[in-house]
Amino acid sequence: MPARIFQRPKNAMQSGRARTDDWLLEFVPAEAKKPDPLMGWAGSGDMQQQVVLSFAGAAEAQAYAKKYGIDARVIETPPRKLKLQAYADNFR
């Protein structure tokens, strides 16, 4: 059962960066989602998709994956790019 380890992304709808220091271990879906014939909701029989484990650091998540024989790959967080500009730049 392959998994991926990544840092929790910042919520795009809010300016805060709470809980972005957490690292998550999330299992890769084993089967595609398909619509339910009665209600039309998307679902699958893969229960591992519901499991998301949170860790304080990437090393802890890798140690957990190694201990339990989970084939996990780490996805590094891209560096933040800040676009600094002043209000006066709108009138140039």
ABEGO torsion letter per residue (X at the ends): XBBBBBBBBBBAABABABGAABBBBBBBBABBBBBBAAAGBBBBABAAAABBBBBABAAAAAAAAAAAGBBBBBBBBBBBBBBBBBAAAAAX
